[in-house]
Amino acid sequence: ETGYHHCGGALIHESFVVTAAHCMRKPTTYEFVFGKHNISKGEEGQITRKASSVVKHELYGTNGHEYDIALVKLEKPVKLSKKIQPICIPPY
């Protein structure tokens, strides 16, 4: 209710989000909202989670915004639904 949109991320697993490292300056203060498509109002089925840990690329911050990626572990898994799905990552 009092928050605002800060950054985006992608759900890659029920417990993990990939985002930009520069978005994770204070990771324990942020909430991740899933299943919400209208930022100005709550939606049925939306889920909110906090981060339990964040790993930034080891070279982030050494050369501008290169390596600007972070992996966030959520405090508890997100229940997948019709509105909430991880991104499709093709095999390498």
PDB file of N, CA, C and O in Angstrom, chain B, residues numbered from 101:
ATOM      1  N   GLU B 101       0.814  -1.202   0.000  1.00  0.00           N
ATOM      2  CA  GLU B 101       0.000   0.000   0.000  1.00  0.00           C
ATOM      3  C   GLU B 101       0.856   1.264   0.000  1.00  0.00           C
ATOM      4  O   GLU B 101       0.554   2.214  -0.723  1.00  0.00           O
ATOM      5  N   THR B 102       1.905   1.284   0.792  1.00  0.00           N
ATOM      6  CA  THR B 102       2.734   2.481   0.848  1.00  0.00           C
ATOM      7  C   THR B 102       3.984   2.353  -0.012  1.00  0.00           C
ATOM      8  O   THR B 102       4.763   3.300  -0.121  1.00  0.00           O
ATOM      9  N   GLY B 103       4.179   1.189  -0.623  1.00  0.00           N
ATOM     10  CA  GLY B 103       5.374   0.959  -1.420  1.00  0.00           C
ATOM     11  C   GLY B 103       5.251   1.512  -2.822  1.00  0.00           C
ATOM     12  O   GLY B 103       4.255   2.137  -3.186  1.00  0.00           O
ATOM     13  N   TYR B 104       6.288   1.266  -3.595  1.00  0.00           N
ATOM     14  CA  TYR B 104       6.305   1.704  -4.982  1.00  0.00           C
ATOM     15  C   TYR B 104       7.098   0.684  -5.790  1.00  0.00           C
ATOM     16  O   TYR B 104       7.821  -0.141  -5.233  1.00  0.00           O
ATOM     17  N   HIS B 105       6.953   0.752  -7.098  1.00  0.00           N
ATOM     18  CA  HIS B 105       7.680  -0.154  -7.979  1.00  0.00           C
ATOM     19  C   HIS B 105       9.118   0.318  -8.082  1.00  0.00           C
ATOM     20  O   HIS B 105       9.370   1.472  -8.427  1.00  0.00           O
ATOM     21  N   HIS B 106      10.049  -0.550  -7.790  1.00  0.00           N
ATOM     22  CA  HIS B 106      11.471  -0.191  -7.801  1.00  0.00           C
ATOM     23  C   HIS B 106      12.202  -0.837  -8.970  1.00  0.00           C
ATOM     24  O   HIS B 106      12.905  -0.151  -9.712  1.00  0.00           O
ATOM     25  N   CYS B 107      12.049  -2.126  -9.141  1.00  0.00           N
ATOM     26  CA  CYS B 107      12.743  -2.877 -10.190  1.00  0.00           C
ATOM     27  C   CYS B 107      11.898  -4.084 -10.578  1.00  0.00           C
ATOM     28  O   CYS B 107      10.928  -4.433  -9.904  1.00  0.00           O
ATOM     29  N   GLY B 108      12.288  -4.701 -11.662  1.00  0.00           N
ATOM     30  CA  GLY B 108      11.638  -5.925 -12.097  1.00  0.00           C
ATOM     31  C   GLY B 108      12.566  -7.109 -11.921  1.00  0.00           C
ATOM     32  O   GLY B 108      13.760  -6.954 -11.664  1.00  0.00           O
ATOM     33  N   GLY B 109      12.011  -8.261 -12.061  1.00  0.00           N
ATOM     34  CA  GLY B 109      12.785  -9.491 -11.975  1.00  0.00           C
ATOM     35  C   GLY B 109      12.024 -10.588 -12.680  1.00  0.00           C
ATOM     36  O   GLY B 109      10.910 -10.375 -13.158  1.00  0.00           O
ATOM     37  N   ALA B 110      12.622 -11.756 -12.745  1.00  0.00           N
ATOM     38  CA  ALA B 110      11.974 -12.897 -13.386  1.00  0.00           C
ATOM     39  C   ALA B 110      12.014 -14.094 -12.449  1.00  0.00           C
ATOM     40  O   ALA B 110      13.071 -14.464 -11.937  1.00  0.00           O
ATOM     41  N   LEU B 111      10.858 -14.687 -12.235  1.00  0.00           N
ATOM     42  CA  LEU B 111      10.764 -15.911 -11.448  1.00  0.00           C
ATOM     43  C   LEU B 111      11.351 -17.038 -12.291  1.00  0.00           C
ATOM     44  O   LEU B 111      10.883 -17.285 -13.403  1.00  0.00           O
ATOM     45  N   ILE B 112      12.372 -17.725 -11.775  1.00  0.00           N
ATOM     46  CA  ILE B 112      12.976 -18.822 -12.528  1.00  0.00           C
ATOM     47  C   ILE B 112      12.703 -20.174 -11.873  1.00  0.00           C
ATOM     48  O   ILE B 112      12.987 -21.221 -12.456  1.00  0.00           O
ATOM     49  N   HIS B 113      12.160 -20.149 -10.676  1.00  0.00           N
ATOM     50  CA  HIS B 113      11.847 -21.345  -9.893  1.00  0.00           C
ATOM     51  C   HIS B 113      10.927 -20.865  -8.780  1.00  0.00           C
ATOM     52  O   HIS B 113      10.871 -19.668  -8.501  1.00  0.00           O
ATOM     53  N   GLU B 114      10.219 -21.761  -8.155  1.00  0.00           N
ATOM     54  CA  GLU B 114       9.304 -21.355  -7.082  1.00  0.00           C
ATOM     55  C   GLU B 114      10.000 -20.562  -5.973  1.00  0.00           C
ATOM     56  O   GLU B 114       9.358 -19.784  -5.267  1.00  0.00           O
ATOM     57  N   SER B 115      11.302 -20.758  -5.823  1.00  0.00           N
ATOM     58  CA  SER B 115      12.039 -20.114  -4.734  1.00  0.00           C
ATOM     59  C   SER B 115      13.079 -19.092  -5.171  1.00  0.00           C
ATOM     60  O   SER B 115      13.761 -18.510  -4.328  1.00  0.00           O
ATOM     61  N   PHE B 116      13.213 -18.862  -6.494  1.00  0.00           N
ATOM     62  CA  PHE B 116      14.295 -17.995  -6.965  1.00  0.00           C
ATOM     63  C   PHE B 116      13.845 -16.985  -8.011  1.00  0.00           C
ATOM     64  O   PHE B 116      13.033 -17.281  -8.887  1.00  0.00           O
ATOM     65  N   VAL B 117      14.402 -15.776  -7.889  1.00  0.00           N
ATOM     66  CA  VAL B 117      14.171 -14.688  -8.841  1.00  0.00           C
ATOM     67  C   VAL B 117      15.529 -14.210  -9.332  1.00  0.00           C
ATOM     68  O   VAL B 117      16.480 -14.121  -8.555  1.00  0.00           O
ATOM     69  N   VAL B 118      15.620 -13.902 -10.618  1.00  0.00           N
ATOM     70  CA  VAL B 118      16.817 -13.261 -11.154  1.00  0.00           C
ATOM     71  C   VAL B 118      16.457 -11.798 -11.434  1.00  0.00           C
ATOM     72  O   VAL B 118      15.398 -11.502 -11.987  1.00  0.00           O
ATOM     73  N   THR B 119      17.349 -10.902 -11.046  1.00  0.00           N
ATOM     74  CA  THR B 119      17.110  -9.471 -11.199  1.00  0.00           C
ATOM     75  C   THR B 119      18.445  -8.761 -11.415  1.00  0.00           C
ATOM     76  O   THR B 119      19.492  -9.406 -11.480  1.00  0.00           O
ATOM     77  N   ALA B 120      18.407  -7.462 -11.522  1.00  0.00           N
ATOM     78  CA  ALA B 120      19.630  -6.672 -11.654  1.00  0.00           C
ATOM     79  C   ALA B 120      20.261  -6.479 -10.274  1.00  0.00           C
ATOM     80  O   ALA B 120      19.561  -6.222  -9.295  1.00  0.00           O
ATOM     81  N   ALA B 121      21.571  -6.604 -10.208  1.00  0.00           N
ATOM     82  CA  ALA B 121      22.272  -6.445  -8.930  1.00  0.00           C
ATOM     83  C   ALA B 121      22.075  -5.043  -8.349  1.00  0.00           C
ATOM     84  O   ALA B 121      21.994  -4.883  -7.132  1.00  0.00           O
ATOM     85  N   HIS B 122      21.999  -4.025  -9.217  1.00  0.00           N
ATOM     86  CA  HIS B 122      21.831  -2.664  -8.686  1.00  0.00           C
ATOM     87  C   HIS B 122      20.483  -2.476  -8.002  1.00  0.00           C
ATOM     88  O   HIS B 122      20.289  -1.496  -7.282  1.00  0.00           O
ATOM     89  N   CYS B 123      19.564  -3.386  -8.211  1.00  0.00           N
ATOM     90  CA  CYS B 123      18.253  -3.327  -7.548  1.00  0.00           C
ATOM     91  C   CYS B 123      18.318  -3.854  -6.117  1.00  0.00           C
ATOM     92  O   CYS B 123      17.380  -3.656  -5.345  1.00  0.00           O
ATOM     93  N   MET B 124      19.398  -4.511  -5.758  1.00  0.00           N
ATOM     94  CA  MET B 124      19.482  -5.196  -4.475  1.00  0.00           C
ATOM     95  C   MET B 124      20.406  -4.501  -3.489  1.00  0.00           C
ATOM     96  O   MET B 124      21.228  -5.148  -2.841  1.00  0.00           O
ATOM     97  N   ARG B 125      20.273  -3.193  -3.375  1.00  0.00           N
ATOM     98  CA  ARG B 125      21.104  -2.441  -2.424  1.00  0.00           C
ATOM     99  C   ARG B 125      20.714  -2.744  -0.971  1.00  0.00           C
ATOM    100  O   ARG B 125      21.575  -2.831  -0.096  1.00  0.00           O
ATOM    101  N   LYS B 126      19.415  -2.903  -0.728  1.00  0.00           N
ATOM    102  CA  LYS B 126      18.908  -3.236   0.610  1.00  0.00           C
ATOM    103  C   LYS B 126      17.929  -4.403   0.469  1.00  0.00           C
ATOM    104  O   LYS B 126      16.729  -4.215   0.668  1.00  0.00           O
ATOM    105  N   PRO B 127      18.405  -5.590   0.133  1.00  0.00           N
ATOM    106  CA  PRO B 127      17.519  -6.694  -0.236  1.00  0.00           C
ATOM    107  C   PRO B 127      16.504  -7.109   0.822  1.00  0.00           C
ATOM    108  O   PRO B 127      15.410  -7.549   0.470  1.00  0.00           O
ATOM    109  N   THR B 128      16.827  -6.985   2.087  1.00  0.00           N
ATOM    110  CA  THR B 128      15.882  -7.422   3.115  1.00  0.00           C
ATOM    111  C   THR B 128      14.718  -6.463   3.298  1.00  0.00           C
ATOM    112  O   THR B 128      13.753  -6.793   3.987  1.00  0.00           O
ATOM    113  N   THR B 129      14.790  -5.277   2.694  1.00  0.00           N
ATOM    114  CA  THR B 129      13.699  -4.311   2.839  1.00  0.00           C
ATOM    115  C   THR B 129      12.696  -4.386   1.693  1.00  0.00           C
ATOM    116  O   THR B 129      11.633  -3.769   1.761  1.00  0.00           O
ATOM    117  N   TYR B 130      13.020  -5.130   0.647  1.00  0.00           N
ATOM    118  CA  TYR B 130      12.156  -5.179  -0.529  1.00  0.00           C
ATOM    119  C   TYR B 130      11.171  -6.331  -0.460  1.00  0.00           C
ATOM    120  O   TYR B 130      11.430  -7.363   0.159  1.00  0.00           O
ATOM    121  N   GLU B 131      10.029  -6.126  -1.114  1.00  0.00           N
ATOM    122  CA  GLU B 131       9.046  -7.195  -1.286  1.00  0.00           C
ATOM    123  C   GLU B 131       8.943  -7.514  -2.765  1.00  0.00           C
ATOM    124  O   GLU B 131       8.997  -6.623  -3.612  1.00  0.00           O
ATOM    125  N   PHE B 132       8.795  -8.776  -3.061  1.00  0.00           N
ATOM    126  CA  PHE B 132       8.581  -9.235  -4.428  1.00  0.00           C
ATOM    127  C   PHE B 132       7.110  -9.584  -4.555  1.00  0.00           C
ATOM    128  O   PHE B 132       6.580 -10.357  -3.758  1.00  0.00           O
ATOM    129  N   VAL B 133       6.455  -9.019  -5.550  1.00  0.00           N
ATOM    130  CA  VAL B 133       5.019  -9.229  -5.736  1.00  0.00           C
ATOM    131  C   VAL B 133       4.813 -10.012  -7.024  1.00  0.00           C
ATOM    132  O   VAL B 133       5.294  -9.617  -8.086  1.00  0.00           O
ATOM    133  N   PHE B 134       4.097 -11.120  -6.920  1.00  0.00           N
ATOM    134  CA  PHE B 134       3.831 -11.995  -8.059  1.00  0.00           C
ATOM    135  C   PHE B 134       2.336 -12.017  -8.343  1.00  0.00           C
ATOM    136  O   PHE B 134       1.524 -11.973  -7.419  1.00  0.00           O
ATOM    137  N   GLY B 135       1.978 -12.086  -9.604  1.00  0.00           N
ATOM    138  CA  GLY B 135       0.574 -12.170  -9.988  1.00  0.00           C
ATOM    139  C   GLY B 135      -0.154 -10.842  -9.970  1.00  0.00           C
ATOM    140  O   GLY B 135      -1.384 -10.802  -9.981  1.00  0.00           O
ATOM    141  N   LYS B 136       0.596  -9.761  -9.943  1.00  0.00           N
ATOM    142  CA  LYS B 136      -0.006  -8.428  -9.942  1.00  0.00           C
ATOM    143  C   LYS B 136       0.318  -7.761 -11.268  1.00  0.00           C
ATOM    144  O   LYS B 136       1.483  -7.664 -11.654  1.00  0.00           O
ATOM    145  N   HIS B 137      -0.704  -7.306 -11.955  1.00  0.00           N
ATOM    146  CA  HIS B 137      -0.507  -6.696 -13.260  1.00  0.00           C
ATOM    147  C   HIS B 137      -0.904  -5.225 -13.288  1.00  0.00           C
ATOM    148  O   HIS B 137      -0.545  -4.499 -14.215  1.00  0.00           O
ATOM    149  N   ASN B 138      -1.639  -4.790 -12.280  1.00  0.00           N
ATOM    150  CA  ASN B 138      -2.026  -3.383 -12.173  1.00  0.00           C
ATOM    151  C   ASN B 138      -1.382  -2.839 -10.904  1.00  0.00           C
ATOM    152  O   ASN B 138      -1.807  -3.163  -9.795  1.00  0.00           O
ATOM    153  N   ILE B 139      -0.370  -2.021 -11.071  1.00  0.00           N
ATOM    154  CA  ILE B 139       0.410  -1.530  -9.935  1.00  0.00           C
ATOM    155  C   ILE B 139      -0.400  -0.659  -8.973  1.00  0.00           C
ATOM    156  O   ILE B 139      -0.014  -0.499  -7.815  1.00  0.00           O
ATOM    157  N   SER B 140      -1.510  -0.099  -9.435  1.00  0.00           N
ATOM    158  CA  SER B 140      -2.268   0.835  -8.601  1.00  0.00           C
ATOM    159  C   SER B 140      -3.315   0.172  -7.714  1.00  0.00           C
ATOM    160  O   SER B 140      -3.952   0.854  -6.912  1.00  0.00           O
ATOM    161  N   LYS B 141      -3.511  -1.148  -7.836  1.00  0.00           N
ATOM    162  CA  LYS B 141      -4.503  -1.808  -6.973  1.00  0.00           C
ATOM    163  C   LYS B 141      -4.114  -3.254  -6.718  1.00  0.00           C
ATOM    164  O   LYS B 141      -3.376  -3.862  -7.494  1.00  0.00           O
ATOM    165  N   GLY B 142      -4.619  -3.790  -5.627  1.00  0.00           N
ATOM    166  CA  GLY B 142      -4.395  -5.191  -5.312  1.00  0.00           C
ATOM    167  C   GLY B 142      -5.181  -6.073  -6.264  1.00  0.00           C
ATOM    168  O   GLY B 142      -6.195  -5.652  -6.822  1.00  0.00           O
ATOM    169  N   GLU B 143      -4.708  -7.299  -6.446  1.00  0.00           N
ATOM    170  CA  GLU B 143      -5.389  -8.221  -7.346  1.00  0.00           C
ATOM    171  C   GLU B 143      -5.560  -9.573  -6.677  1.00  0.00           C
ATOM    172  O   GLU B 143      -4.713 -10.003  -5.895  1.00  0.00           O
ATOM    173  N   GLU B 144      -6.648 -10.229  -6.985  1.00  0.00           N
ATOM    174  CA  GLU B 144      -6.903 -11.561  -6.467  1.00  0.00           C
ATOM    175  C   GLU B 144      -5.801 -12.498  -6.943  1.00  0.00           C
ATOM    176  O   GLU B 144      -5.449 -12.508  -8.122  1.00  0.00           O
ATOM    177  N   GLY B 145      -5.268 -13.278  -6.027  1.00  0.00           N
ATOM    178  CA  GLY B 145      -4.241 -14.244  -6.382  1.00  0.00           C
ATOM    179  C   GLY B 145      -2.819 -13.720  -6.332  1.00  0.00           C
ATOM    180  O   GLY B 145      -1.877 -14.473  -6.581  1.00  0.00           O
ATOM    181  N   GLN B 146      -2.643 -12.439  -6.015  1.00  0.00           N
ATOM    182  CA  GLN B 146      -1.274 -11.926  -5.939  1.00  0.00           C
ATOM    183  C   GLN B 146      -0.598 -12.461  -4.678  1.00  0.00           C
ATOM    184  O   GLN B 146      -1.255 -12.684  -3.661  1.00  0.00           O
ATOM    185  N   ILE B 147       0.708 -12.664  -4.752  1.00  0.00           N
ATOM    186  CA  ILE B 147       1.500 -13.214  -3.653  1.00  0.00           C
ATOM    187  C   ILE B 147       2.685 -12.289  -3.409  1.00  0.00           C
ATOM    188  O   ILE B 147       3.290 -11.782  -4.355  1.00  0.00           O
ATOM    189  N   THR B 148       3.011 -12.072  -2.151  1.00  0.00           N
ATOM    190  CA  THR B 148       4.148 -11.230  -1.783  1.00  0.00           C
ATOM    191  C   THR B 148       5.159 -12.065  -1.001  1.00  0.00           C
ATOM    192  O   THR B 148       4.797 -12.850  -0.125  1.00  0.00           O
ATOM    193  N   ARG B 149       6.425 -11.878  -1.335  1.00  0.00           N
ATOM    194  CA  ARG B 149       7.507 -12.573  -0.638  1.00  0.00           C
ATOM    195  C   ARG B 149       8.655 -11.601  -0.385  1.00  0.00           C
ATOM    196  O   ARG B 149       8.826 -10.616  -1.104  1.00  0.00           O
ATOM    197  N   LYS B 150       9.433 -11.899   0.644  1.00  0.00           N
ATOM    198  CA  LYS B 150      10.675 -11.167   0.913  1.00  0.00           C
ATOM    199  C   LYS B 150      11.851 -12.075   0.559  1.00  0.00           C
ATOM    200  O   LYS B 150      11.696 -13.288   0.413  1.00  0.00           O
ATOM    201  N   ALA B 151      13.016 -11.472   0.425  1.00  0.00           N
ATOM    202  CA  ALA B 151      14.225 -12.234   0.123  1.00  0.00           C
ATOM    203  C   ALA B 151      14.795 -12.833   1.406  1.00  0.00           C
ATOM    204  O   ALA B 151      14.775 -12.202   2.463  1.00  0.00           O
ATOM    205  N   SER B 152      15.304 -14.060   1.298  1.00  0.00           N
ATOM    206  CA  SER B 152      16.038 -14.633   2.427  1.00  0.00           C
ATOM    207  C   SER B 152      17.538 -14.506   2.196  1.00  0.00           C
ATOM    208  O   SER B 152      18.315 -14.430   3.148  1.00  0.00           O
ATOM    209  N   SER B 153      17.945 -14.484   0.924  1.00  0.00           N
ATOM    210  CA  SER B 153      19.361 -14.265   0.607  1.00  0.00           C
ATOM    211  C   SER B 153      19.503 -13.775  -0.828  1.00  0.00           C
ATOM    212  O   SER B 153      18.635 -14.004  -1.670  1.00  0.00           O
ATOM    213  N   VAL B 154      20.614 -13.096  -1.086  1.00  0.00           N
ATOM    214  CA  VAL B 154      20.896 -12.548  -2.415  1.00  0.00           C
ATOM    215  C   VAL B 154      22.355 -12.826  -2.751  1.00  0.00           C
ATOM    216  O   VAL B 154      23.245 -12.625  -1.925  1.00  0.00           O
ATOM    217  N   VAL B 155      22.586 -13.291  -3.972  1.00  0.00           N
ATOM    218  CA  VAL B 155      23.949 -13.487  -4.468  1.00  0.00           C
ATOM    219  C   VAL B 155      24.105 -12.623  -5.711  1.00  0.00           C
ATOM    220  O   VAL B 155      23.397 -12.804  -6.701  1.00  0.00           O
ATOM    221  N   LYS B 156      25.045 -11.678  -5.646  1.00  0.00           N
ATOM    222  CA  LYS B 156      25.344 -10.826  -6.800  1.00  0.00           C
ATOM    223  C   LYS B 156      26.530 -11.431  -7.548  1.00  0.00           C
ATOM    224  O   LYS B 156      27.372 -12.108  -6.957  1.00  0.00           O
ATOM    225  N   HIS B 157      26.584 -11.179  -8.847  1.00  0.00           N
ATOM    226  CA  HIS B 157      27.728 -11.648  -9.632  1.00  0.00           C
ATOM    227  C   HIS B 157      29.005 -11.145  -8.969  1.00  0.00           C
ATOM    228  O   HIS B 157      29.080  -9.989  -8.552  1.00  0.00           O
ATOM    229  N   GLU B 158      29.997 -12.008  -8.873  1.00  0.00           N
ATOM    230  CA  GLU B 158      31.222 -11.643  -8.146  1.00  0.00           C
ATOM    231  C   GLU B 158      31.975 -10.457  -8.754  1.00  0.00           C
ATOM    232  O   GLU B 158      32.756  -9.808  -8.058  1.00  0.00           O
ATOM    233  N   LEU B 159      31.755 -10.163 -10.035  1.00  0.00           N
ATOM    234  CA  LEU B 159      32.434  -9.031 -10.669  1.00  0.00           C
ATOM    235  C   LEU B 159      31.566  -7.774 -10.746  1.00  0.00           C
ATOM    236  O   LEU B 159      31.996  -6.755 -11.287  1.00  0.00           O
ATOM    237  N   TYR B 160      30.345  -7.843 -10.206  1.00  0.00           N
ATOM    238  CA  TYR B 160      29.483  -6.659 -10.228  1.00  0.00           C
ATOM    239  C   TYR B 160      30.140  -5.542  -9.411  1.00  0.00           C
ATOM    240  O   TYR B 160      30.662  -5.776  -8.320  1.00  0.00           O
ATOM    241  N   GLY B 161      30.103  -4.346  -9.953  1.00  0.00           N
ATOM    242  CA  GLY B 161      30.653  -3.189  -9.259  1.00  0.00           C
ATOM    243  C   GLY B 161      32.110  -2.911  -9.575  1.00  0.00           C
ATOM    244  O   GLY B 161      32.674  -1.921  -9.111  1.00  0.00           O
ATOM    245  N   THR B 162      32.721  -3.786 -10.365  1.00  0.00           N
ATOM    246  CA  THR B 162      34.132  -3.587 -10.701  1.00  0.00           C
ATOM    247  C   THR B 162      34.320  -2.757 -11.960  1.00  0.00           C
ATOM    248  O   THR B 162      35.402  -2.220 -12.201  1.00  0.00           O
ATOM    249  N   ASN B 163      33.249  -2.649 -12.778  1.00  0.00           N
ATOM    250  CA  ASN B 163      33.386  -1.936 -14.050  1.00  0.00           C
ATOM    251  C   ASN B 163      32.020  -1.412 -14.492  1.00  0.00           C
ATOM    252  O   ASN B 163      31.409  -1.957 -15.412  1.00  0.00           O
ATOM    253  N   GLY B 164      31.548  -0.364 -13.840  1.00  0.00           N
ATOM    254  CA  GLY B 164      30.249   0.211 -14.208  1.00  0.00           C
ATOM    255  C   GLY B 164      29.104  -0.754 -13.938  1.00  0.00           C
ATOM    256  O   GLY B 164      29.018  -1.349 -12.864  1.00  0.00           O
ATOM    257  N   HIS B 165      28.224  -0.901 -14.925  1.00  0.00           N
ATOM    258  CA  HIS B 165      27.071  -1.789 -14.754  1.00  0.00           C
ATOM    259  C   HIS B 165      27.264  -3.149 -15.408  1.00  0.00           C
ATOM    260  O   HIS B 165      26.296  -3.884 -15.605  1.00  0.00           O
ATOM    261  N   GLU B 166      28.493  -3.486 -15.744  1.00  0.00           N
ATOM    262  CA  GLU B 166      28.728  -4.833 -16.258  1.00  0.00           C
ATOM    263  C   GLU B 166      28.472  -5.836 -15.140  1.00  0.00           C
ATOM    264  O   GLU B 166      28.644  -5.520 -13.963  1.00  0.00           O
ATOM    265  N   TYR B 167      28.073  -7.011 -15.500  1.00  0.00           N
ATOM    266  CA  TYR B 167      27.795  -8.107 -14.554  1.00  0.00           C
ATOM    267  C   TYR B 167      26.669  -7.742 -13.587  1.00  0.00           C
ATOM    268  O   TYR B 167      26.654  -8.196 -12.443  1.00  0.00           O
ATOM    269  N   ASP B 168      25.741  -6.932 -14.045  1.00  0.00           N
ATOM    270  CA  ASP B 168      24.647  -6.418 -13.208  1.00  0.00           C
ATOM    271  C   ASP B 168      23.531  -7.452 -13.104  1.00  0.00           C
ATOM    272  O   ASP B 168      22.454  -7.286 -13.676  1.00  0.00           O
ATOM    273  N   ILE B 169      23.808  -8.516 -12.367  1.00  0.00           N
ATOM    274  CA  ILE B 169      22.836  -9.594 -12.220  1.00  0.00           C
ATOM    275  C   ILE B 169      22.917 -10.147 -10.805  1.00  0.00           C
ATOM    276  O   ILE B 169      23.989 -10.208 -10.202  1.00  0.00           O
ATOM    277  N   ALA B 170      21.753 -10.551 -10.285  1.00  0.00           N
ATOM    278  CA  ALA B 170      21.695 -11.116  -8.938  1.00  0.00           C
ATOM    279  C   ALA B 170      20.669 -12.238  -8.904  1.00  0.00           C
ATOM    280  O   ALA B 170      19.671 -12.215  -9.623  1.00  0.00           O
ATOM    281  N   LEU B 171      20.936 -13.211  -8.060  1.00  0.00           N
ATOM    282  CA  LEU B 171      20.016 -14.313  -7.816  1.00  0.00           C
ATOM    283  C   LEU B 171      19.460 -14.139  -6.411  1.00  0.00           C
ATOM    284  O   LEU B 171      20.213 -14.029  -5.444  1.00  0.00           O
ATOM    285  N   VAL B 172      18.138 -14.113  -6.308  1.00  0.00           N
ATOM    286  CA  VAL B 172      17.467 -13.891  -5.032  1.00  0.00           C
ATOM    287  C   VAL B 172      16.750 -15.166  -4.615  1.00  0.00           C
ATOM    288  O   VAL B 172      15.966 -15.724  -5.383  1.00  0.00           O
ATOM    289  N   LYS B 173      17.021 -15.625  -3.396  1.00  0.00           N
ATOM    290  CA  LYS B 173      16.259 -16.744  -2.836  1.00  0.00           C
ATOM    291  C   LYS B 173      15.130 -16.144  -2.011  1.00  0.00           C
ATOM    292  O   LYS B 173      15.364 -15.292  -1.155  1.00  0.00           O
ATOM    293  N   LEU B 174      13.919 -16.587  -2.269  1.00  0.00           N
ATOM    294  CA  LEU B 174      12.755 -16.066  -1.553  1.00  0.00           C
ATOM    295  C   LEU B 174      12.634 -16.718  -0.183  1.00  0.00           C
ATOM    296  O   LEU B 174      13.107 -17.836   0.024  1.00  0.00           O
ATOM    297  N   GLU B 175      11.993 -16.009   0.761  1.00  0.00           N
ATOM    298  CA  GLU B 175      11.844 -16.521   2.120  1.00  0.00           C
ATOM    299  C   GLU B 175      11.058 -17.827   2.155  1.00  0.00           C
ATOM    300  O   GLU B 175      11.309 -18.685   3.002  1.00  0.00           O
ATOM    301  N   LYS B 176      10.116 -17.974   1.243  1.00  0.00           N
ATOM    302  CA  LYS B 176       9.403 -19.241   1.081  1.00  0.00           C
ATOM    303  C   LYS B 176       8.934 -19.333  -0.364  1.00  0.00           C
ATOM    304  O   LYS B 176       8.737 -18.310  -1.021  1.00  0.00           O
ATOM    305  N   PRO B 177       8.754 -20.552  -0.860  1.00  0.00           N
ATOM    306  CA  PRO B 177       8.389 -20.716  -2.274  1.00  0.00           C
ATOM    307  C   PRO B 177       7.064 -20.039  -2.626  1.00  0.00           C
ATOM    308  O   PRO B 177       6.178 -19.878  -1.786  1.00  0.00           O
ATOM    309  N   VAL B 178       6.966 -19.652  -3.885  1.00  0.00           N
ATOM    310  CA  VAL B 178       5.743 -19.083  -4.437  1.00  0.00           C
ATOM    311  C   VAL B 178       4.902 -20.241  -4.962  1.00  0.00           C
ATOM    312  O   VAL B 178       5.416 -21.130  -5.640  1.00  0.00           O
ATOM    313  N   LYS B 179       3.618 -20.228  -4.649  1.00  0.00           N
ATOM    314  CA  LYS B 179       2.730 -21.245  -5.210  1.00  0.00           C
ATOM    315  C   LYS B 179       2.405 -20.845  -6.650  1.00  0.00           C
ATOM    316  O   LYS B 179       1.844 -19.778  -6.898  1.00  0.00           O
ATOM    317  N   LEU B 180       2.764 -21.709  -7.585  1.00  0.00           N
ATOM    318  CA  LEU B 180       2.506 -21.418  -8.993  1.00  0.00           C
ATOM    319  C   LEU B 180       1.017 -21.541  -9.286  1.00  0.00           C
ATOM    320  O   LEU B 180       0.312 -22.344  -8.674  1.00  0.00           O
ATOM    321  N   SER B 181       0.556 -20.739 -10.223  1.00  0.00           N
ATOM    322  CA  SER B 181      -0.859 -20.719 -10.597  1.00  0.00           C
ATOM    323  C   SER B 181      -0.964 -20.347 -12.066  1.00  0.00           C
ATOM    324  O   SER B 181       0.041 -20.242 -12.769  1.00  0.00           O
ATOM    325  N   LYS B 182      -2.187 -20.152 -12.515  1.00  0.00           N
ATOM    326  CA  LYS B 182      -2.401 -19.708 -13.891  1.00  0.00           C
ATOM    327  C   LYS B 182      -1.756 -18.341 -14.135  1.00  0.00           C
ATOM    328  O   LYS B 182      -1.270 -18.065 -15.232  1.00  0.00           O
ATOM    329  N   LYS B 183      -1.756 -17.491 -13.109  1.00  0.00           N
ATOM    330  CA  LYS B 183      -1.208 -16.137 -13.226  1.00  0.00           C
ATOM    331  C   LYS B 183       0.273 -16.053 -12.866  1.00  0.00           C
ATOM    332  O   LYS B 183       0.944 -15.091 -13.238  1.00  0.00           O
ATOM    333  N   ILE B 184       0.783 -17.039 -12.155  1.00  0.00           N
ATOM    334  CA  ILE B 184       2.169 -16.995 -11.677  1.00  0.00           C
ATOM    335  C   ILE B 184       2.912 -18.221 -12.182  1.00  0.00           C
ATOM    336  O   ILE B 184       2.640 -19.345 -11.762  1.00  0.00           O
ATOM    337  N   GLN B 185       3.858 -17.988 -13.089  1.00  0.00           N
ATOM    338  CA  GLN B 185       4.651 -19.063 -13.688  1.00  0.00           C
ATOM    339  C   GLN B 185       6.097 -18.597 -13.830  1.00  0.00           C
ATOM    340  O   GLN B 185       6.348 -17.412 -14.051  1.00  0.00           O
ATOM    341  N   PRO B 186       7.052 -19.526 -13.704  1.00  0.00           N
ATOM    342  CA  PRO B 186       8.438 -19.138 -13.962  1.00  0.00           C
ATOM    343  C   PRO B 186       8.657 -18.909 -15.454  1.00  0.00           C
ATOM    344  O   PRO B 186       7.910 -19.420 -16.288  1.00  0.00           O
ATOM    345  N   ILE B 187       9.691 -18.134 -15.778  1.00  0.00           N
ATOM    346  CA  ILE B 187      10.009 -17.922 -17.185  1.00  0.00           C
ATOM    347  C   ILE B 187      10.479 -19.238 -17.795  1.00  0.00           C
ATOM    348  O   ILE B 187      10.935 -20.136 -17.087  1.00  0.00           O
ATOM    349  N   CYS B 188      10.363 -19.338 -19.091  1.00  0.00           N
ATOM    350  CA  CYS B 188      10.808 -20.521 -19.816  1.00  0.00           C
ATOM    351  C   CYS B 188      12.271 -20.316 -20.204  1.00  0.00           C
ATOM    352  O   CYS B 188      12.600 -19.403 -20.960  1.00  0.00           O
ATOM    353  N   ILE B 189      13.131 -21.164 -19.684  1.00  0.00           N
ATOM    354  CA  ILE B 189      14.554 -21.086 -20.006  1.00  0.00           C
ATOM    355  C   ILE B 189      14.898 -22.310 -20.854  1.00  0.00           C
ATOM    356  O   ILE B 189      14.824 -23.440 -20.371  1.00  0.00           O
ATOM    357  N   PRO B 190      15.271 -22.092 -22.107  1.00  0.00           N
ATOM    358  CA  PRO B 190      15.590 -23.232 -22.967  1.00  0.00           C
ATOM    359  C   PRO B 190      16.883 -23.911 -22.524  1.00  0.00           C
ATOM    360  O   PRO B 190      17.741 -23.278 -21.908  1.00  0.00           O
ATOM    361  N   PRO B 191      17.021 -25.196 -22.837  1.00  0.00           N
ATOM    362  CA  PRO B 191      18.272 -25.882 -22.483  1.00  0.00           C
ATOM    363  C   PRO B 191      19.437 -25.294 -23.263  1.00  0.00           C
ATOM    364  O   PRO B 191      19.265 -24.796 -24.376  1.00  0.00           O
ATOM    365  N   TYR B 192      20.600 -25.353 -22.682  1.00  0.00           N
ATOM    366  CA  TYR B 192      21.786 -24.794 -23.322  1.00  0.00           C
ATOM    367  C   TYR B 192      22.293 -25.744 -24.376  1.00  0.00           C
ATOM    368  O   TYR B 192      23.292 -25.458 -25.036  1.00  0.00           O
TER     369      TYR B 192
END
